Amino acid sequence: MFLDNFADYLEPIILCPEPLLIAGDFNIHVDIHDHNDSVKFMDLLVSMGLVQHVNTPTHQRGHLLDLTITREADSLVHKPPISDCFLSDHCIVLCNLSLLKLSLTVREISYRKLKAIRLEAFKDDLELSDLCRNTPQTLDDLVACYNSTLTSILDKHAPLITKTVTVRAQVPWFNDDIKNEK
């Protein structure tokens, strides 16, 4: 039953464009090459274009149960994994991976702290402005007065702040549902 469920699990994952790494205790003795489950498991990996990289025993009884699996085309595993010390009946599997770090881009953003504006002081400055005291003659003069007055009052009460930020690529698991919950 595990092999059928694992195949169903793999089908959508192997189509994702991101590099694929599956690691863990599979409890399948892949070191016994004529074991029925081992043969089926390894055939499944080959049929999906996957490769298992661990070559040394990972269990106290000398079997290979803890696996590191990648796409054959990804070339993620730099060197074959090694089995290290035993913390339980399984040992630690250490692996060097070849991962490319995406270059980050920086961008300048501008914003105002509008919530910090004291409304009474803002209203007072607006009442004392040319917009409320002098009536411009033409529509163009009125628009120019409106724009310059509000910009100068806004600059006084909530100055424009420019900040450099690093733009990071969105991780594939962060979707709109998670964003809404956050």
Backbone bond lengths (Angstrom), bond angles and torsions (degrees), N, CA, C in turn:
res aa  C-N    CA-C-N  psi(-1)  N-CA   C-N-CA  omega(-1)  CA-C   N-CA-C  phi
1 M - - - 1.444 - - 1.541 111.16 -
2 F 1.357 115.81 -36.76 1.461 119.55 179.44 1.525 111.22 -58.97
3 L 1.323 117.25 -44.35 1.464 120.81 -177.01 1.526 111.23 -61.97
4 D 1.336 118.06 -39.01 1.465 120.91 177.47 1.524 110.72 -66.09
5 N 1.342 116.59 -44.80 1.470 120.61 179.01 1.524 111.47 -64.78
6 F 1.330 116.54 -39.92 1.468 120.45 179.69 1.533 110.38 -66.21
7 A 1.314 117.39 -38.45 1.475 121.22 177.46 1.526 109.73 -63.84
8 D 1.338 117.18 -43.41 1.473 120.78 177.45 1.525 111.18 -62.71
9 Y 1.335 116.10 -37.16 1.465 121.54 178.31 1.533 111.08 -66.55
10 L 1.318 116.41 -40.31 1.463 121.07 -175.70 1.531 113.59 -72.25
11 E 1.327 117.09 -34.09 1.471 120.35 -172.98 1.529 113.98 -50.60
12 P 1.342 120.36 -52.59 1.472 117.96 179.65 1.524 113.28 -74.48
13 I 1.330 116.46 -28.65 1.466 119.97 -176.04 1.520 112.21 -69.88
14 I 1.316 117.78 -39.74 1.463 119.06 -176.41 1.522 112.16 -69.05
15 L 1.333 117.72 -14.08 1.459 120.97 178.15 1.522 112.80 -86.16
16 C 1.327 117.71 -13.01 1.466 121.22 179.41 1.526 109.66 -67.76
17 P 1.327 117.58 143.86 1.464 119.82 -176.67 1.534 114.27 -76.69
18 E 1.330 117.66 -18.58 1.457 120.17 -177.30 1.529 110.39 -70.75
19 P 1.336 117.19 154.64 1.464 119.63 175.38 1.528 109.86 -58.71
20 L 1.319 116.70 144.11 1.461 122.27 -175.26 1.517 110.31 -113.70
21 L 1.333 116.22 129.09 1.460 122.44 175.52 1.523 107.32 -136.54
22 I 1.324 115.75 122.18 1.463 122.20 176.35 1.518 106.29 -120.55
23 A 1.334 116.25 125.55 1.460 119.88 -178.63 1.515 109.13 -138.98
24 G 1.333 115.57 143.69 1.453 118.36 176.46 1.512 112.88 159.48
25 D 1.337 113.99 -177.29 1.454 123.22 179.38 1.526 107.58 -89.50
26 F 1.325 116.83 109.39 1.460 121.32 -177.11 1.528 112.68 -94.81
27 N 1.335 117.24 -12.34 1.469 122.04 -179.31 1.526 112.80 53.32
28 I 1.300 115.75 32.46 1.467 121.90 172.36 1.517 106.22 -118.78
29 H 1.319 117.08 126.55 1.460 121.66 -176.86 1.530 109.43 -77.59
30 V 1.336 116.80 79.22 1.464 120.00 -176.90 1.528 112.14 -69.74
31 D 1.336 117.25 -10.75 1.459 120.41 177.35 1.524 112.13 -81.03
32 I 1.323 118.21 -13.53 1.469 121.71 175.83 1.525 106.65 -95.96
33 H 1.309 115.85 99.37 1.462 121.99 -169.30 1.521 114.54 -71.70
34 D 1.327 118.46 -16.24 1.464 119.15 178.86 1.538 111.96 -106.71
35 H 1.336 117.16 7.84 1.469 121.62 176.97 1.527 108.32 -74.39
36 N 1.316 117.46 132.16 1.464 123.38 -173.60 1.537 112.35 -55.59
37 D 1.351 117.58 -49.90 1.470 120.83 -179.49 1.531 111.65 -65.38
38 S 1.329 115.95 -37.84 1.454 120.90 178.89 1.531 110.92 -63.35
39 V 1.301 117.21 -44.00 1.469 121.88 179.72 1.528 110.00 -63.76
40 K 1.329 116.48 -46.57 1.477 120.35 179.57 1.524 111.17 -62.06
41 F 1.351 116.40 -42.29 1.463 120.95 -179.40 1.530 110.93 -63.44
42 M 1.314 116.59 -48.40 1.462 120.24 -178.96 1.530 111.01 -65.60
43 D 1.341 117.95 -37.26 1.468 121.29 175.94 1.536 110.77 -62.83
44 L 1.342 115.86 -39.09 1.471 120.27 177.76 1.522 110.38 -61.56
45 L 1.328 116.47 -45.51 1.476 120.30 179.70 1.524 110.59 -60.77
46 V 1.321 116.93 -46.68 1.467 121.16 -179.05 1.535 109.95 -62.23
47 S 1.330 117.16 -42.18 1.469 120.02 -178.32 1.521 112.09 -66.00
48 M 1.333 117.14 -24.28 1.466 121.80 179.36 1.530 112.14 -95.18
49 G 1.326 117.52 2.54 1.462 120.85 -179.51 1.517 112.49 74.58
50 L 1.338 116.35 28.86 1.461 121.72 -178.56 1.527 109.72 -109.01
51 V 1.319 115.23 156.58 1.454 120.87 179.16 1.531 108.98 -134.61
52 Q 1.331 115.45 140.87 1.459 123.03 178.44 1.526 106.59 -100.82
53 H 1.349 117.47 129.99 1.464 121.07 -169.36 1.529 115.80 -102.71
54 V 1.307 119.68 -19.72 1.468 121.02 -174.83 1.525 108.94 -76.02
55 N 1.338 116.30 129.66 1.463 121.55 -176.79 1.521 113.15 -116.82
56 T 1.327 118.54 -8.79 1.460 121.36 -175.82 1.526 109.78 -110.58
57 P 1.326 117.83 154.20 1.463 120.38 179.63 1.530 111.80 -58.72
58 T 1.331 114.69 142.17 1.466 120.07 -178.60 1.520 111.60 -120.94
59 H 1.324 117.27 0.55 1.455 121.70 -178.61 1.521 109.33 -118.95
60 Q 1.322 117.10 151.07 1.458 122.12 -178.19 1.520 112.80 -56.61
61 R 1.314 116.75 -31.47 1.466 120.63 -178.27 1.529 112.00 -86.02
62 G 1.328 116.56 9.53 1.459 120.23 172.75 1.515 115.80 90.11
63 H 1.313 118.49 9.40 1.461 120.22 179.97 1.524 111.81 -98.68
64 L 1.309 114.73 160.43 1.457 122.39 179.68 1.538 107.30 -101.67
65 L 1.337 116.05 101.50 1.465 121.61 -177.23 1.523 112.66 -115.69
66 D 1.333 117.72 -27.49 1.463 122.77 -176.92 1.519 108.43 -95.25
67 L 1.321 115.17 122.93 1.461 120.03 -168.67 1.521 112.30 -120.84
68 T 1.311 114.81 153.72 1.461 123.57 170.69 1.524 105.99 -124.01
69 I 1.333 116.07 116.82 1.470 121.78 -173.14 1.527 108.78 -121.72
70 T 1.328 116.06 134.83 1.469 121.52 175.51 1.526 108.77 -137.53
71 R 1.320 114.97 170.65 1.466 118.62 170.01 1.520 107.62 -70.37
72 E 1.292 115.25 143.52 1.465 119.67 177.98 1.526 110.33 -61.28
73 A 1.319 117.25 -36.23 1.465 122.47 -176.03 1.527 113.21 -78.88
74 D 1.332 118.67 -16.63 1.470 120.79 -174.70 1.525 114.11 -75.28
75 S 1.309 118.92 -28.40 1.475 123.33 -177.77 1.525 111.39 51.64
76 L 1.315 116.80 45.55 1.465 121.14 -179.50 1.518 113.06 -78.07
77 V 1.336 116.11 -37.27 1.460 119.87 -174.24 1.521 108.91 -82.68
78 H 1.334 114.49 116.02 1.466 121.10 -176.49 1.529 111.24 -74.82
79 K 1.334 116.67 -46.87 1.459 123.16 177.83 1.523 107.33 -131.32
80 P 1.322 118.19 156.67 1.471 118.63 176.72 1.529 110.76 -58.58
81 P 1.325 117.51 139.11 1.468 120.39 178.82 1.526 111.08 -62.50
82 I 1.325 115.10 152.30 1.467 119.80 176.91 1.526 109.03 -118.79
83 S 1.327 115.44 148.58 1.463 121.80 175.58 1.518 107.46 -91.68
84 D 1.322 115.96 127.57 1.458 120.82 -176.74 1.530 109.43 -107.81
85 C 1.305 117.94 -144.56 1.470 122.57 -173.61 1.538 112.73 -69.95
86 F 1.315 115.25 155.33 1.457 121.90 178.50 1.519 109.60 -90.95
87 L 1.331 117.26 123.60 1.458 121.64 173.79 1.528 110.00 -100.18
88 S 1.305 116.07 -18.98 1.467 123.02 175.36 1.523 105.06 -145.20
89 D 1.321 118.03 -144.89 1.460 118.79 175.10 1.525 111.32 -79.03
90 H 1.336 116.50 -4.94 1.475 122.46 174.62 1.525 108.79 -113.20
91 C 1.326 115.41 150.17 1.464 118.82 177.98 1.522 110.60 -101.06
92 I 1.303 114.37 167.06 1.458 121.38 177.21 1.527 108.28 -76.53
93 V 1.312 116.79 137.47 1.463 121.59 175.85 1.525 106.81 -108.17
94 L 1.321 115.74 120.27 1.465 121.52 179.84 1.523 108.98 -104.61
95 C 1.317 114.90 139.76 1.457 119.55 -174.44 1.523 110.08 -145.67
96 N 1.322 117.05 133.43 1.456 121.83 172.81 1.524 108.49 -92.55
97 L 1.322 115.58 127.00 1.459 120.22 -178.67 1.516 110.54 -112.49
98 S 1.314 116.04 145.13 1.463 121.66 175.07 1.521 107.47 -98.41
99 L 1.310 115.71 100.41 1.459 121.00 -179.26 1.519 109.56 -116.98
100 L 1.307 115.22 136.92 1.454 119.93 175.77 1.510 108.87 -92.92
101 K 1.302 115.84 131.26 1.451 120.40 176.84 1.521 107.50 -93.28
102 L 1.312 114.90 124.16 1.463 119.17 -179.98 1.517 109.92 -67.56
103 S 1.307 116.47 140.96 1.450 119.41 176.78 1.527 108.35 -74.75
104 L 1.307 114.20 136.19 1.453 120.05 -178.12 1.522 109.74 -90.20
105 T 1.306 116.56 146.57 1.452 121.02 176.72 1.520 108.72 -107.85
106 V 1.303 114.88 149.61 1.466 120.00 177.54 1.515 108.65 -112.23
107 R 1.315 114.25 151.99 1.456 120.51 -177.76 1.520 108.05 -145.90
108 E 1.299 116.10 146.24 1.460 120.14 175.59 1.514 108.99 -94.97
109 I 1.339 115.17 133.29 1.460 120.03 175.57 1.522 108.59 -122.34
110 S 1.294 115.66 150.93 1.461 121.13 177.16 1.514 108.41 -121.77
111 Y 1.324 115.06 141.65 1.457 120.08 -179.38 1.517 109.92 -154.20
112 R 1.310 115.48 167.18 1.458 122.49 176.24 1.515 108.22 -127.41
113 K 1.316 116.72 146.88 1.459 121.27 175.98 1.532 108.28 -89.55
114 L 1.326 114.56 78.55 1.465 120.50 -174.86 1.524 112.64 -66.88
115 K 1.305 117.92 -30.35 1.466 120.45 179.75 1.522 112.18 -69.59
116 A 1.332 117.16 -16.63 1.461 120.87 -179.16 1.526 112.55 -85.51
117 I 1.317 117.70 -5.62 1.472 120.85 -178.57 1.524 109.67 -69.10
118 R 1.348 115.31 131.38 1.463 120.24 171.47 1.521 106.97 -84.26
119 L 1.320 117.43 111.65 1.464 122.60 -171.64 1.523 113.47 -60.55
120 E 1.325 117.33 -39.32 1.477 119.64 -179.05 1.529 111.03 -63.19
121 A 1.322 117.39 -44.16 1.464 120.87 178.87 1.530 110.06 -65.74
122 F 1.338 116.99 -38.69 1.464 121.20 178.00 1.531 110.33 -62.57
123 K 1.339 117.16 -45.17 1.471 121.76 179.20 1.519 111.15 -63.32
124 D 1.343 116.14 -40.89 1.478 119.66 178.86 1.520 111.02 -61.33
125 D 1.320 117.47 -46.23 1.467 120.93 178.95 1.523 111.14 -63.88
126 L 1.320 117.16 -35.80 1.459 120.79 178.51 1.531 111.00 -66.90
127 E 1.326 117.14 -41.41 1.471 120.81 179.03 1.525 112.43 -65.60
128 L 1.328 116.58 -31.76 1.466 120.93 -179.51 1.530 112.86 -85.87
129 S 1.316 117.87 -3.57 1.463 121.11 -174.97 1.526 111.83 -79.43
130 D 1.346 115.16 165.84 1.463 122.07 176.75 1.529 111.35 -62.32
131 L 1.295 117.01 -26.79 1.462 121.02 -178.89 1.528 110.95 -61.71
132 C 1.353 116.32 -38.77 1.463 120.42 -178.74 1.530 112.42 -95.15
133 R 1.312 119.04 -22.32 1.476 121.91 -175.68 1.529 112.72 -92.79
134 N 1.308 117.66 -40.36 1.462 121.25 -176.62 1.526 108.76 -116.44
135 T 1.284 117.56 132.47 1.455 121.36 178.03 1.520 108.65 -95.16
136 P 1.340 116.98 114.57 1.471 119.52 177.99 1.531 110.58 -63.28
137 Q 1.341 116.65 153.90 1.456 122.72 -174.32 1.523 113.73 -78.78
138 T 1.341 117.26 -40.47 1.470 119.86 -175.74 1.524 109.90 -113.40
139 L 1.313 114.92 165.19 1.460 120.42 178.14 1.532 110.71 -62.84
140 D 1.336 116.32 -40.49 1.464 119.66 178.46 1.524 110.98 -62.15
141 D 1.344 116.87 -41.08 1.467 120.56 178.19 1.531 110.70 -64.66
142 L 1.335 116.42 -39.05 1.462 121.13 179.86 1.540 110.69 -64.73
143 V 1.325 116.76 -44.56 1.466 120.87 178.83 1.528 110.37 -63.93
144 A 1.320 117.71 -43.07 1.465 121.37 179.49 1.530 110.42 -63.69
145 C 1.328 117.04 -42.75 1.465 121.27 178.71 1.526 110.44 -64.51
146 Y 1.312 116.26 -43.95 1.472 121.88 178.70 1.532 110.07 -58.03
147 N 1.324 116.74 -50.70 1.471 120.95 -178.10 1.524 112.24 -63.54
148 S 1.318 117.36 -47.60 1.468 120.01 -176.70 1.533 111.26 -69.16
149 T 1.317 117.60 -38.32 1.467 120.66 -179.92 1.516 111.11 -65.62
150 L 1.312 116.83 -51.27 1.462 119.42 -178.08 1.520 111.72 -66.05
151 T 1.327 117.40 -36.16 1.466 119.69 177.98 1.526 110.37 -64.68
152 S 1.315 117.84 -44.86 1.469 119.85 -177.97 1.534 111.48 -68.18
153 I 1.338 117.92 -38.91 1.471 120.19 178.09 1.531 109.86 -68.48
154 L 1.301 116.88 -41.33 1.460 120.46 177.48 1.524 111.01 -63.80
155 D 1.333 117.71 -41.62 1.470 121.03 177.36 1.525 111.20 -61.65
156 K 1.333 116.92 -32.94 1.463 120.77 179.69 1.527 110.91 -72.02
157 H 1.316 118.16 -44.40 1.461 122.10 -172.48 1.534 113.88 -92.06
158 A 1.313 117.14 -26.97 1.472 121.51 178.29 1.519 107.66 -145.56
159 P 1.329 116.31 78.35 1.467 119.20 -176.18 1.528 111.61 -59.52
160 L 1.315 114.55 149.18 1.457 121.29 178.26 1.527 108.49 -69.52
161 I 1.323 116.42 127.69 1.467 122.53 -179.91 1.524 107.04 -112.52
162 T 1.326 116.54 130.67 1.460 121.64 177.51 1.516 108.24 -110.44
163 K 1.307 114.81 133.50 1.458 120.81 -175.44 1.523 108.62 -137.26
164 T 1.330 116.34 142.92 1.458 121.21 175.22 1.523 108.16 -94.90
165 V 1.331 116.40 126.64 1.465 121.24 -179.55 1.523 109.41 -122.39
166 T 1.318 115.33 153.84 1.454 121.80 175.30 1.514 108.47 -93.35
167 V 1.317 116.78 126.54 1.454 122.10 179.06 1.523 107.55 -90.60
168 R 1.312 115.75 118.84 1.463 121.28 -178.54 1.519 109.46 -107.59
169 A 1.314 115.78 143.72 1.456 120.62 177.60 1.517 108.97 -67.12
170 Q 1.311 116.40 142.44 1.453 120.46 178.84 1.522 109.33 -74.06
171 V 1.322 115.62 134.26 1.463 119.84 178.25 1.521 108.96 -71.78
172 P 1.332 117.05 147.79 1.464 119.33 -172.81 1.523 114.54 -62.76
173 W 1.327 117.72 -27.74 1.458 119.40 -177.71 1.518 113.04 -81.62
174 F 1.335 118.57 -12.59 1.465 121.21 -178.83 1.520 108.84 -87.49
175 N 1.319 116.26 101.91 1.450 121.20 -176.57 1.530 110.87 -112.43
176 D 1.314 117.23 -177.40 1.462 121.33 -177.22 1.522 112.41 -63.35
177 D 1.336 117.83 -35.64 1.459 120.61 178.82 1.536 110.80 -62.62
178 I 1.328 116.35 -44.79 1.463 120.13 179.59 1.529 110.05 -67.25
179 K 1.339 116.38 -38.55 1.468 120.26 178.71 1.525 110.60 -62.06
180 N 1.329 117.64 -42.80 1.465 121.51 178.28 1.513 111.83 -64.47
181 E 1.327 117.61 -40.06 1.458 121.05 178.76 1.529 111.22 -66.78
182 K 1.327 115.64 -36.19 1.467 119.93 179.48 1.515 110.16 -64.32
